[in-house]
Amino acid sequence: MIKVFAIGDVVGRAGRHAIEQSIDSIRKEHSPDILILNGENSAGGFGITKKIFHQYIDDFGFDCVTTGNHWHDKKEIIPFVEETDQLLIPANMVNVSDETAGLKILTSKTGVKFAIINLIGKAFMHDGNRNPFQAASRLVAKIPDSVKVRIVDMHAEATSEKAGMAYFLREKVSLVYGTHSHVPTADERILPAGVGFVTDIGLTGSYDSIIGMESKAALKRMLTDKKVRLEPAKDNPWLCAIVAEIDENTGRCQKIERIRLELNNIDV
């Protein structure tokens, strides 16, 4: 049985510290074969830098990093995407010309071969994003039959799109999980045909916040309708994740569990 440990949107320094403080215990308790996180909010809440990416891969031992609508916010990352196979960007996003940038076939540090797909929604997102279901169909067709472990990060606002993707791919992939909403949902389950699914993993970062951001600035934006600069909050950090067990011979998910670690002692 293959264990996949996936962490939701890592927001700012609090999120990075949550991983740093918990990664050893995660390995000890869960012994994951594949480690994944969504890193699009890692750098100040908006985007990811090369330095942070290498911290995840080289220091913490993650196998790959997925992203979302903020993937390009730090301009240094745009050319860097072509330099590594371990950073994915949303295949169907308006500013992604080559949708294969959202599909990688990798071998984990424990020797497990797996496919990972990164998609983005259309509903309540950028109007120019291409149809994620059509993109998913094309990308899945590119995965060799020999690669049984297949994982999808569906970065979307609408819960219906996330669930729709899981049902659409239920006979073709092992695991579909949602990111972007920054709120963990309590609906982890195994759908017919053996695909594991949860609507949203939730953010890893401060929960004394409004979806990871300092509440004062976020509220001012809501109350005044003015463009107010948002900064990641720091207090009450949680690590939110899922761990899924997948049959390496069939690619079917056998178990999925939500993980929530409250890390109140982190000094950020």
Secondary structure, DSSP 8 states (H G I E B T S, - for coil): -EEEEEE--B-HHHHHHHHHHHHHHHHHHH--SEEEEE-TTTTTTS---HHHHHIIIIIS--SEEE--TTTTSSTTHHHHGGG-SSB---TT-TT-S-GGGGEEEEE-TTS-EEEEEEEE--TTS-TT---HHHHHHHHHHTS-TT--EEEEEEE-S-HHHHHHHHHHTTTT-SEEEEESS-S--S--EEETTTEEEES----BEESSSBTTB-HHHHHHHHHH-------B--SSEEEEEEEEEE-TTT--EEEEEEEEEE-TT---
